[in-house]
Amino acid sequence: MSVTRTSSVSSTSVWSRDYGRPTIVVASVLAALVANLVLWLVGLLAGGSFEHTDAGTIASAAPGGVVLMTVVPLAVGLTVAALLSLWWNPIVRIAQVVGALLPLATIAGTISADFDGPSKVTLVLMHVVIAAVAVLGLEKMRDR
């Protein structure tokens, strides 16, 4: 008696594979973090200081603030949506709307703060990145 094993190579691209919800959450958060850190570096090169006045003292919004304000809201929001989607999948569409609107709505706070021009533009773009990644990550989750 002999056993024959065959090996098959999948022609499925990495983008079309079926990933689980935890993988989607982690990949989305990491993608947004990397993109926002790259934007921060570009902002620094453009002359941004990422400092603003808060209650009479100078406070820095980067890099710690970039990491914190990218990872925490996105990880919490995507995790809550992933857990709720186990019981009611239509929540993912609602989460996409919320995930797009909240980061875009908070742009007003960035614009009203006394950041310099390059910092302000870069921080606004970071909000857009978070909104886009939330929508795309949730779309991948919805496709499951």
Stockholm file with secondary structure:
# STOCKHOLM 1.0

chainA/1-144         MSVTRTSSVSSTSVWSRDYGRPTIVVASVLAALVANLVLWLVGLLAGGSFEHTDAGTIASAAPGGVVLMTVVPLAVGLTVAALLSLWWNPIVRIAQVVGALLPLATIAGTISADFDGPSKVTLVLMHVVIAAVAVLGLEKMRDR
#=GR chainA/1-144 SS CCCCCCCCCCCCCGGGSCCCHHHHHHHHHHHHHHHHHHHHHHHHHTTCCCEEEETTEEEECSSHHHHHHHHHHHHHHHHHHHHHHTTCTTHHHHHHHHHHHHHHHTHHHHHHSCCCHHHHHHHHHHHHHHHHHHHHHHHHHHTC
#=GC SS_cons         CCCCCCCCCCCCCGGGSCCCHHHHHHHHHHHHHHHHHHHHHHHHHTTCCCEEEETTEEEECSSHHHHHHHHHHHHHHHHHHHHHHTTCTTHHHHHHHHHHHHHHHTHHHHHHSCCCHHHHHHHHHHHHHHHHHHHHHHHHHHTC
//
